[in-house]
Amino acid sequence: MILGKYSHWTKKKEKDMTDRDWRIFREDNNIIIKGGKVPKPLRYWDSYKLPDKVVKAIDRLYFKKPTPI
């Protein structure tokens, strides 16, 4: 299935998300940022290469997906 650029961010892969999608993602998850060069938030744990110890700790704590802090 090919998704258009106006598809909801939940239907897109991270690499296909636009700046607008990231803004809406932040709004949907009540993520407030300040500053100019703020990294994109994590949608999934495998979005970044986390050390194995961190991945195992996350798994032991039953966190299924990242949450805003």
mmCIF file as gemmi writes it, N, C-alpha and C atoms, coordinates in Angstrom:
data_model
loop_
_atom_site.group_PDB
_atom_site.id
_atom_site.type_symbol
_atom_site.label_atom_id
_atom_site.label_alt_id
_atom_site.label_comp_id
_atom_site.label_asym_id
_atom_site.label_entity_id
_atom_site.label_seq_id
_atom_site.pdbx_PDB_ins_code
_atom_site.Cartn_x
_atom_site.Cartn_y
_atom_site.Cartn_z
_atom_site.occupancy
_atom_site.B_iso_or_equiv
_atom_site.pdbx_formal_charge
_atom_site.auth_seq_id
_atom_site.auth_asym_id
_atom_site.pdbx_PDB_model_num
ATOM 1 N N . MET Axp A 1 ? 0.839 -1.165 0 1 0 ? 1 A 1
ATOM 2 C CA . MET Axp A 1 ? 0 0 0 1 0 ? 1 A 1
ATOM 3 C C . MET Axp A 1 ? 0.893 1.24 0 1 0 ? 1 A 1
ATOM 4 N N . ILE Axp A 2 ? 0.624 2.159 -0.888 1 0 ? 2 A 1
ATOM 5 C CA . ILE Axp A 2 ? 1.374 3.401 -0.969 1 0 ? 2 A 1
ATOM 6 C C . ILE Axp A 2 ? 0.605 4.473 -0.22 1 0 ? 2 A 1
ATOM 7 N N . LEU Axp A 3 ? 1.306 5.143 0.682 1 0 ? 3 A 1
ATOM 8 C CA . LEU Axp A 3 ? 0.677 6.181 1.481 1 0 ? 3 A 1
ATOM 9 C C . LEU Axp A 3 ? 0.993 7.544 0.895 1 0 ? 3 A 1
ATOM 10 N N . GLY Axp A 4 ? -0.001 8.403 0.854 1 0 ? 4 A 1
ATOM 11 C CA . GLY Axp A 4 ? 0.206 9.761 0.374 1 0 ? 4 A 1
ATOM 12 C C . GLY Axp A 4 ? 0.857 10.624 1.428 1 0 ? 4 A 1
ATOM 13 N N . LYS Axp A 5 ? 1.319 11.791 0.996 1 0 ? 5 A 1
ATOM 14 C CA . LYS Axp A 5 ? 1.984 12.67 1.951 1 0 ? 5 A 1
ATOM 15 C C . LYS Axp A 5 ? 1.023 13.216 2.99 1 0 ? 5 A 1
ATOM 16 N N . TYR Axp A 6 ? -0.274 13.073 2.772 1 0 ? 6 A 1
ATOM 17 C CA . TYR Axp A 6 ? -1.265 13.56 3.731 1 0 ? 6 A 1
ATOM 18 C C . TYR Axp A 6 ? -1.785 12.454 4.652 1 0 ? 6 A 1
ATOM 19 N N . SER Axp A 7 ? -1.177 11.281 4.606 1 0 ? 7 A 1
ATOM 20 C CA . SER Axp A 7 ? -1.561 10.194 5.499 1 0 ? 7 A 1
ATOM 21 C C . SER Axp A 7 ? -1.202 10.56 6.935 1 0 ? 7 A 1
ATOM 22 N N . HIS Axp A 8 ? -1.937 10.014 7.877 1 0 ? 8 A 1
ATOM 23 C CA . HIS Axp A 8 ? -1.684 10.271 9.292 1 0 ? 8 A 1
ATOM 24 C C . HIS Axp A 8 ? -0.326 9.709 9.679 1 0 ? 8 A 1
ATOM 25 N N . TRP Axp A 9 ? 0.363 10.384 10.613 1 0 ? 9 A 1
ATOM 26 C CA . TRP Axp A 9 ? 1.719 9.968 10.994 1 0 ? 9 A 1
ATOM 27 C C . TRP Axp A 9 ? 1.768 8.539 11.517 1 0 ? 9 A 1
ATOM 28 N N . THR Axp A 10 ? 0.682 8.041 12.109 1 0 ? 10 A 1
ATOM 29 C CA . THR Axp A 10 ? 0.689 6.678 12.642 1 0 ? 10 A 1
ATOM 30 C C . THR Axp A 10 ? 0.776 5.632 11.536 1 0 ? 10 A 1
ATOM 31 N N . LYS Axp A 11 ? 0.476 6.028 10.316 1 0 ? 11 A 1
ATOM 32 C CA . LYS Axp A 11 ? 0.506 5.101 9.186 1 0 ? 11 A 1
ATOM 33 C C . LYS Axp A 11 ? 1.84 5.139 8.433 1 0 ? 11 A 1
ATOM 34 N N . LYS Axp A 12 ? 2.705 6.077 8.816 1 0 ? 12 A 1
ATOM 35 C CA . LYS Axp A 12 ? 3.96 6.256 8.088 1 0 ? 12 A 1
ATOM 36 C C . LYS Axp A 12 ? 5.141 5.641 8.826 1 0 ? 12 A 1
ATOM 37 N N . LYS Axp A 13 ? 6.153 5.281 8.067 1 0 ? 13 A 1
ATOM 38 C CA . LYS Axp A 13 ? 7.424 4.888 8.649 1 0 ? 13 A 1
ATOM 39 C C . LYS Axp A 13 ? 8.138 6.172 9.063 1 0 ? 13 A 1
ATOM 40 N N . GLU Axp A 14 ? 9.012 6.069 10.046 1 0 ? 14 A 1
ATOM 41 C CA . GLU Axp A 14 ? 9.708 7.257 10.54 1 0 ? 14 A 1
ATOM 42 C C . GLU Axp A 14 ? 10.443 7.999 9.43 1 0 ? 14 A 1
ATOM 43 N N . LYS Axp A 15 ? 11.055 7.266 8.527 1 0 ? 15 A 1
ATOM 44 C CA . LYS Axp A 15 ? 11.834 7.906 7.462 1 0 ? 15 A 1
ATOM 45 C C . LYS Axp A 15 ? 10.963 8.704 6.499 1 0 ? 15 A 1
ATOM 46 N N . ASP Axp A 16 ? 9.665 8.419 6.483 1 0 ? 16 A 1
ATOM 47 C CA . ASP Axp A 16 ? 8.748 9.111 5.575 1 0 ? 16 A 1
ATOM 48 C C . ASP Axp A 16 ? 8.011 10.279 6.235 1 0 ? 16 A 1
ATOM 49 N N . MET Axp A 17 ? 8.246 10.479 7.523 1 0 ? 17 A 1
ATOM 50 C CA . MET Axp A 17 ? 7.537 11.537 8.22 1 0 ? 17 A 1
ATOM 51 C C . MET Axp A 17 ? 8.104 12.912 7.874 1 0 ? 17 A 1
ATOM 52 N N . THR Axp A 18 ? 7.214 13.867 7.695 1 0 ? 18 A 1
ATOM 53 C CA . THR Axp A 18 ? 7.598 15.24 7.391 1 0 ? 18 A 1
ATOM 54 C C . THR Axp A 18 ? 7.74 16.021 8.699 1 0 ? 18 A 1
ATOM 55 N N . ASP Axp A 19 ? 8.256 17.241 8.606 1 0 ? 19 A 1
ATOM 56 C CA . ASP Axp A 19 ? 8.328 18.098 9.797 1 0 ? 19 A 1
ATOM 57 C C . ASP Axp A 19 ? 6.941 18.3 10.396 1 0 ? 19 A 1
ATOM 58 N N . ARG Axp A 20 ? 5.94 18.417 9.536 1 0 ? 20 A 1
ATOM 59 C CA . ARG Axp A 20 ? 4.552 18.57 10 1 0 ? 20 A 1
ATOM 60 C C . ARG Axp A 20 ? 4.103 17.327 10.779 1 0 ? 20 A 1
ATOM 61 N N . ASP Axp A 21 ? 4.439 16.152 10.272 1 0 ? 21 A 1
ATOM 62 C CA . ASP Axp A 21 ? 4.087 14.906 10.971 1 0 ? 21 A 1
ATOM 63 C C . ASP Axp A 21 ? 4.707 14.879 12.364 1 0 ? 21 A 1
ATOM 64 N N . TRP Axp A 22 ? 5.984 15.286 12.459 1 0 ? 22 A 1
ATOM 65 C CA . TRP Axp A 22 ? 6.651 15.292 13.764 1 0 ? 22 A 1
ATOM 66 C C . TRP Axp A 22 ? 6.001 16.297 14.707 1 0 ? 22 A 1
ATOM 67 N N . ARG Axp A 23 ? 5.574 17.456 14.174 1 0 ? 23 A 1
ATOM 68 C CA . ARG Axp A 23 ? 4.898 18.447 15.001 1 0 ? 23 A 1
ATOM 69 C C . ARG Axp A 23 ? 3.59 17.881 15.537 1 0 ? 23 A 1
ATOM 70 N N . ILE Axp A 24 ? 2.836 17.214 14.676 1 0 ? 24 A 1
ATOM 71 C CA . ILE Axp A 24 ? 1.565 16.61 15.093 1 0 ? 24 A 1
ATOM 72 C C . ILE Axp A 24 ? 1.811 15.468 16.075 1 0 ? 24 A 1
ATOM 73 N N . PHE Axp A 25 ? 2.85 14.674 15.838 1 0 ? 25 A 1
ATOM 74 C CA . PHE Axp A 25 ? 3.222 13.604 16.771 1 0 ? 25 A 1
ATOM 75 C C . PHE Axp A 25 ? 3.464 14.19 18.161 1 0 ? 25 A 1
ATOM 76 N N . ARG Axp A 26 ? 4.245 15.281 18.217 1 0 ? 26 A 1
ATOM 77 C CA . ARG Axp A 26 ? 4.514 15.925 19.502 1 0 ? 26 A 1
ATOM 78 C C . ARG Axp A 26 ? 3.229 16.432 20.151 1 0 ? 26 A 1
ATOM 79 N N . GLU Axp A 27 ? 2.361 17.041 19.354 1 0 ? 27 A 1
ATOM 80 C CA . GLU Axp A 27 ? 1.087 17.534 19.888 1 0 ? 27 A 1
ATOM 81 C C . GLU Axp A 27 ? 0.236 16.377 20.422 1 0 ? 27 A 1
ATOM 82 N N . ASP Axp A 28 ? 0.146 15.304 19.655 1 0 ? 28 A 1
ATOM 83 C CA . ASP Axp A 28 ? -0.662 14.141 20.054 1 0 ? 28 A 1
ATOM 84 C C . ASP Axp A 28 ? -0.151 13.502 21.338 1 0 ? 28 A 1
ATOM 85 N N . ASN Axp A 29 ? 1.154 13.628 21.585 1 0 ? 29 A 1
ATOM 86 C CA . ASN Axp A 29 ? 1.764 13.002 22.758 1 0 ? 29 A 1
ATOM 87 C C . ASN Axp A 29 ? 2.13 14.006 23.851 1 0 ? 29 A 1
ATOM 88 N N . ASN Axp A 30 ? 1.598 15.225 23.722 1 0 ? 30 A 1
ATOM 89 C CA . ASN Axp A 30 ? 1.849 16.28 24.713 1 0 ? 30 A 1
ATOM 90 C C . ASN Axp A 30 ? 3.335 16.492 24.979 1 0 ? 30 A 1
ATOM 91 N N . ILE Axp A 31 ? 4.126 16.498 23.915 1 0 ? 31 A 1
ATOM 92 C CA . ILE Axp A 31 ? 5.562 16.738 24.022 1 0 ? 31 A 1
ATOM 93 C C . ILE Axp A 31 ? 5.807 18.213 23.71 1 0 ? 31 A 1
ATOM 94 N N . ILE Axp A 32 ? 6.331 18.924 24.682 1 0 ? 32 A 1
ATOM 95 C CA . ILE Axp A 32 ? 6.631 20.34 24.52 1 0 ? 32 A 1
ATOM 96 C C . ILE Axp A 32 ? 8.141 20.492 24.452 1 0 ? 32 A 1
ATOM 97 N N . ILE Axp A 33 ? 8.592 21.219 23.444 1 0 ? 33 A 1
ATOM 98 C CA . ILE Axp A 33 ? 10.032 21.408 23.276 1 0 ? 33 A 1
ATOM 99 C C . ILE Axp A 33 ? 10.362 22.891 23.264 1 0 ? 33 A 1
ATOM 100 N N . LYS Axp A 34 ? 11.599 23.197 23.616 1 0 ? 34 A 1
ATOM 101 C CA . LYS Axp A 34 ? 12.126 24.557 23.531 1 0 ? 34 A 1
ATOM 102 C C . LYS Axp A 34 ? 13.5 24.46 22.904 1 0 ? 34 A 1
ATOM 103 N N . GLY Axp A 35 ? 13.8 25.405 22.064 1 0 ? 35 A 1
ATOM 104 C CA . GLY Axp A 35 ? 15.107 25.408 21.421 1 0 ? 35 A 1
ATOM 105 C C . GLY Axp A 35 ? 14.984 25.116 19.945 1 0 ? 35 A 1
ATOM 106 N N . GLY Axp A 36 ? 16.077 25.285 19.25 1 0 ? 36 A 1
ATOM 107 C CA . GLY Axp A 36 ? 16.06 25.138 17.803 1 0 ? 36 A 1
ATOM 108 C C . GLY Axp A 36 ? 16.423 23.759 17.295 1 0 ? 36 A 1
ATOM 109 N N . LYS Axp A 37 ? 17.461 23.172 17.845 1 0 ? 37 A 1
ATOM 110 C CA . LYS Axp A 37 ? 17.935 21.887 17.321 1 0 ? 37 A 1
ATOM 111 C C . LYS Axp A 37 ? 17.603 20.773 18.305 1 0 ? 37 A 1
ATOM 112 N N . VAL Axp A 38 ? 16.346 20.435 18.353 1 0 ? 38 A 1
ATOM 113 C CA . VAL Axp A 38 ? 15.876 19.383 19.253 1 0 ? 38 A 1
ATOM 114 C C . VAL Axp A 38 ? 15.726 18.105 18.434 1 0 ? 38 A 1
ATOM 115 N N . PRO Axp A 39 ? 16.307 16.989 18.886 1 0 ? 39 A 1
ATOM 116 C CA . PRO Axp A 39 ? 16.174 15.746 18.107 1 0 ? 39 A 1
ATOM 117 C C . PRO Axp A 39 ? 14.724 15.277 18.044 1 0 ? 39 A 1
ATOM 118 N N . LYS Axp A 40 ? 14.449 14.508 17.021 1 0 ? 40 A 1
ATOM 119 C CA . LYS Axp A 40 ? 13.101 13.945 16.883 1 0 ? 40 A 1
ATOM 120 C C . LYS Axp A 40 ? 12.849 12.956 18.015 1 0 ? 40 A 1
ATOM 121 N N . PRO Axp A 41 ? 11.611 12.884 18.489 1 0 ? 41 A 1
ATOM 122 C CA . PRO Axp A 41 ? 11.31 11.926 19.556 1 0 ? 41 A 1
ATOM 123 C C . PRO Axp A 41 ? 11.34 10.483 19.045 1 0 ? 41 A 1
ATOM 124 N N . LEU Axp A 42 ? 11.479 9.563 19.964 1 0 ? 42 A 1
ATOM 125 C CA . LEU Axp A 42 ? 11.439 8.137 19.611 1 0 ? 42 A 1
ATOM 126 C C . LEU Axp A 42 ? 9.999 7.694 19.435 1 0 ? 42 A 1
ATOM 127 N N . ARG Axp A 43 ? 9.719 7.009 18.356 1 0 ? 43 A 1
ATOM 128 C CA . ARG Axp A 43 ? 8.406 6.381 18.191 1 0 ? 43 A 1
ATOM 129 C C . ARG Axp A 43 ? 8.475 4.93 18.66 1 0 ? 43 A 1
ATOM 130 N N . TYR Axp A 44 ? 9.613 4.297 18.419 1 0 ? 44 A 1
ATOM 131 C CA . TYR Axp A 44 ? 9.811 2.887 18.76 1 0 ? 44 A 1
ATOM 132 C C . TYR Axp A 44 ? 11.192 2.736 19.384 1 0 ? 44 A 1
ATOM 133 N N . TRP Axp A 45 ? 11.365 1.73 20.204 1 0 ? 45 A 1
ATOM 134 C CA . TRP Axp A 45 ? 12.662 1.513 20.841 1 0 ? 45 A 1
ATOM 135 C C . TRP Axp A 45 ? 13.757 1.252 19.823 1 0 ? 45 A 1
ATOM 136 N N . ASP Axp A 46 ? 13.426 0.612 18.723 1 0 ? 46 A 1
ATOM 137 C CA . ASP Axp A 46 ? 14.468 0.288 17.74 1 0 ? 46 A 1
ATOM 138 C C . ASP Axp A 46 ? 14.764 1.446 16.782 1 0 ? 46 A 1
ATOM 139 N N . SER Axp A 47 ? 14.227 2.633 17.091 1 0 ? 47 A 1
ATOM 140 C CA . SER Axp A 47 ? 14.509 3.807 16.265 1 0 ? 47 A 1
ATOM 141 C C . SER Axp A 47 ? 15.98 4.197 16.331 1 0 ? 47 A 1
ATOM 142 N N . TYR Axp A 48 ? 16.601 3.933 17.451 1 0 ? 48 A 1
ATOM 143 C CA . TYR Axp A 48 ? 18.011 4.248 17.659 1 0 ? 48 A 1
ATOM 144 C C . TYR Axp A 48 ? 18.719 3.001 18.161 1 0 ? 48 A 1
ATOM 145 N N . LYS Axp A 49 ? 19.999 2.957 17.916 1 0 ? 49 A 1
ATOM 146 C CA . LYS Axp A 49 ? 20.81 1.842 18.41 1 0 ? 49 A 1
ATOM 147 C C . LYS Axp A 49 ? 21.081 2.068 19.89 1 0 ? 49 A 1
ATOM 148 N N . LEU Axp A 50 ? 20.331 1.409 20.728 1 0 ? 50 A 1
ATOM 149 C CA . LEU Axp A 50 ? 20.54 1.509 22.171 1 0 ? 50 A 1
ATOM 150 C C . LEU Axp A 50 ? 21.442 0.37 22.622 1 0 ? 50 A 1
ATOM 151 N N . PRO Axp A 51 ? 22.256 0.603 23.643 1 0 ? 51 A 1
ATOM 152 C CA . PRO Axp A 51 ? 23.103 -0.478 24.154 1 0 ? 51 A 1
ATOM 153 C C . PRO Axp A 51 ? 22.247 -1.659 24.625 1 0 ? 51 A 1
ATOM 154 N N . ASP Axp A 52 ? 22.782 -2.873 24.47 1 0 ? 52 A 1
ATOM 155 C CA . ASP Axp A 52 ? 22.044 -4.085 24.843 1 0 ? 52 A 1
ATOM 156 C C . ASP Axp A 52 ? 21.547 -4.044 26.285 1 0 ? 52 A 1
ATOM 157 N N . LYS Axp A 53 ? 22.36 -3.52 27.198 1 0 ? 53 A 1
ATOM 158 C CA . LYS Axp A 53 ? 21.941 -3.435 28.597 1 0 ? 53 A 1
ATOM 159 C C . LYS Axp A 53 ? 20.685 -2.582 28.754 1 0 ? 53 A 1
ATOM 160 N N . VAL Axp A 54 ? 20.614 -1.505 28.003 1 0 ? 54 A 1
ATOM 161 C CA . VAL Axp A 54 ? 19.448 -0.619 28.075 1 0 ? 54 A 1
ATOM 162 C C . VAL Axp A 54 ? 18.217 -1.328 27.501 1 0 ? 54 A 1
ATOM 163 N N . VAL Axp A 55 ? 18.382 -1.995 26.376 1 0 ? 55 A 1
ATOM 164 C CA . VAL Axp A 55 ? 17.271 -2.722 25.753 1 0 ? 55 A 1
ATOM 165 C C . VAL Axp A 55 ? 16.741 -3.795 26.697 1 0 ? 55 A 1
ATOM 166 N N . LYS Axp A 56 ? 17.63 -4.521 27.348 1 0 ? 56 A 1
ATOM 167 C CA . LYS Axp A 56 ? 17.209 -5.568 28.294 1 0 ? 56 A 1
ATOM 168 C C . LYS Axp A 56 ? 16.485 -4.976 29.495 1 0 ? 56 A 1
ATOM 169 N N . ALA Axp A 57 ? 16.965 -3.846 30.005 1 0 ? 57 A 1
ATOM 170 C CA . ALA Axp A 57 ? 16.301 -3.189 31.139 1 0 ? 57 A 1
ATOM 171 C C . ALA Axp A 57 ? 14.912 -2.718 30.745 1 0 ? 57 A 1
ATOM 172 N N . ILE Axp A 58 ? 14.778 -2.155 29.57 1 0 ? 58 A 1
ATOM 173 C CA . ILE Axp A 58 ? 13.469 -1.703 29.069 1 0 ? 58 A 1
ATOM 174 C C . ILE Axp A 58 ? 12.524 -2.891 28.969 1 0 ? 58 A 1
ATOM 175 N N . ASP Axp A 59 ? 13.022 -3.986 28.441 1 0 ? 59 A 1
ATOM 176 C CA . ASP Axp A 59 ? 12.211 -5.197 28.293 1 0 ? 59 A 1
ATOM 177 C C . ASP Axp A 59 ? 11.77 -5.744 29.654 1 0 ? 59 A 1
ATOM 178 N N . ARG Axp A 60 ? 12.686 -5.775 30.621 1 0 ? 60 A 1
ATOM 179 C CA . ARG Axp A 60 ? 12.352 -6.272 31.964 1 0 ? 60 A 1
ATOM 180 C C . ARG Axp A 60 ? 11.292 -5.412 32.648 1 0 ? 60 A 1
ATOM 181 N N . LEU Axp A 61 ? 11.266 -4.133 32.301 1 0 ? 61 A 1
ATOM 182 C CA . LEU Axp A 61 ? 10.295 -3.216 32.905 1 0 ? 61 A 1
ATOM 183 C C . LEU Axp A 61 ? 8.979 -3.15 32.123 1 0 ? 61 A 1
ATOM 184 N N . TYR Axp A 62 ? 8.884 -3.942 31.064 1 0 ? 62 A 1
ATOM 185 C CA . TYR Axp A 62 ? 7.664 -4.059 30.25 1 0 ? 62 A 1
ATOM 186 C C . TYR Axp A 62 ? 7.25 -2.766 29.552 1 0 ? 62 A 1
ATOM 187 N N . PHE Axp A 63 ? 8.216 -1.899 29.23 1 0 ? 63 A 1
ATOM 188 C CA . PHE Axp A 63 ? 7.9 -0.72 28.437 1 0 ? 63 A 1
ATOM 189 C C . PHE Axp A 63 ? 7.792 -1.165 26.979 1 0 ? 63 A 1
ATOM 190 N N . LYS Axp A 64 ? 6.602 -1.076 26.415 1 0 ? 64 A 1
ATOM 191 C CA . LYS Axp A 64 ? 6.388 -1.534 25.042 1 0 ? 64 A 1
ATOM 192 C C . LYS Axp A 64 ? 6.812 -0.484 24.011 1 0 ? 64 A 1
ATOM 193 N N . LYS Axp A 65 ? 6.621 0.802 24.359 1 0 ? 65 A 1
ATOM 194 C CA . LYS Axp A 65 ? 7.038 1.873 23.446 1 0 ? 65 A 1
ATOM 195 C C . LYS Axp A 65 ? 7.432 3.078 24.293 1 0 ? 65 A 1
ATOM 196 N N . PRO Axp A 66 ? 8.262 3.961 23.712 1 0 ? 66 A 1
ATOM 197 C CA . PRO Axp A 66 ? 8.689 5.143 24.467 1 0 ? 66 A 1
ATOM 198 C C . PRO Axp A 66 ? 7.505 6.034 24.842 1 0 ? 66 A 1
ATOM 199 N N . THR Axp A 67 ? 7.647 6.723 25.95 1 0 ? 67 A 1
ATOM 200 C CA . THR Axp A 67 ? 6.607 7.661 26.394 1 0 ? 67 A 1
ATOM 201 C C . THR Axp A 67 ? 7.274 9.012 26.656 1 0 ? 67 A 1
ATOM 202 N N . PRO Axp A 68 ? 6.509 10.094 26.552 1 0 ? 68 A 1
ATOM 203 C CA . PRO Axp A 68 ? 7.078 11.413 26.838 1 0 ? 68 A 1
ATOM 204 C C . PRO Axp A 68 ? 7.511 11.52 28.297 1 0 ? 68 A 1
ATOM 205 N N . ILE Axp A 69 ? 8.548 12.305 28.518 1 0 ? 69 A 1
ATOM 206 C CA . ILE Axp A 69 ? 8.979 12.563 29.9 1 0 ? 69 A 1
ATOM 207 C C . ILE Axp A 69 ? 8.938 14.051 30.166 1 0 ? 69 A 1
